Amino acid sequence: MPYKRGKSWIAQWIEDGRRRFRACPTKSDAIDLERTRRSTEWRIKERIIKRGHEASNMPIPEALAAFKSHLDQRAADGAISRVYAREQHRAAGYAADMLGIILICEADEHALADLLAALRKRKLSSASMNLYVGALRELHRFTIDGPRRKVERTAPRQVSRVLTPTEAWRIIAHPKRGTFYAFCLFTGLRWNEVARLTWSMVDLEAEKLTIPWKAMKTKRDAVLPIPSILMPMLRAMQCAVGGVRLFKAKPRRTTWMEDLKAAKIPYEKNGETANRKCLRKTFTNWLLDARVSNDVRKALRRDAGGVMEQHYDEPGRFLSALREASEKMVRMFENARRTTGATA
């Protein structure tokens, strides 16, 4: 019921689990407002309950078809990528088939727990398990609750650009942090992964990196070749730098911006930015230019779903394939640098 405060009457009602208040000039206006709000909320709840009851008995193939149309529409609007839309639809269908779900109401929290246990038995990575569980949860939520409300972006998304060989040579020639940037550029490791490298992970004789899963974003053990261009830098660091880690600290964003400015590299170019992710993107594009196969490229980037070592019969053949691809990329970089006459 409304109550009086000063010269106004305060209407009160419950909306979204919270108590709402609004001042009205008269008591009758406050009563009408309360009735309108309560009836509106009741109709919304009834509609949601009815829709949820109808959707809970929807067969999985029909729910997957509606989910695919929703993802395709979001991809057409530019909210998500088409690759992400295909991946979500495929993962949701795979998870439903694994559990033998017939109706969407069976994809509840108990089913998600069973799915997680089944995925753990298959020894999948954390990223893959999150993909399947998240896709099935999103399919259930979409079918029961409907599409989410569209949220407008407050700021445009930054797109990393690819560095030219001249720009790459300038940034890795930095006297203090050039080796850190070179590791990001020629190994494909992420910024934080390079910062976690220790000397125990480096084998200078075999020229390879053995990185445990705890230091990787994908939570998988990684064995990567060390490109020949990094070997002189590592030997010089081993003599000059002490301690457990290869690098004492990772560069900050402000430091990266200062180094770009000192190397005369523009931060923004053709709508794309030279942020910290541009080194990994440059690595990927150079592998494409060197015509490295898709499986080997994914393995070097340590992407989920990349080719694994157990797919090769002979021991060491997997590492040899990665080494050949990385050296091919380094040769392409050095040839392009000589052609353009890049200097530090």
Buried (B, 14 or more C-beta within 10 A) or exposed (E): EBEEEEEBBBBBBEEEEEEEEBBBEEBEBBBBBBEEBEEEBEEEEEEEEEBBEEBBEBEBEEBBEBBBEBBBEBBEEEBBEEEEBBBBBBBBBBBBEBBEBEBBBBBEEEBBEEBEEBBEEEEBBBBBBBBBBBBBBBBBEBBBEEEEEEEEEEEEEEEBBBBBBBBBBBBBBBEEBBBBBBBBBBBBBBBEBBBBBBBEBBEEEEBBBEBBEEBBEBBBBBBBBBBBBBEEBBEEBEEEEEEEEBBEEBBEEEEBBEBBEEBEBEBEBEEBBBBBBBBBBBBBBBBEBBEBEEBBBBBBBBBBEBBEBEEBEEEEEBBEBBBEBBBBBBBBBBEBBEEEEBEE
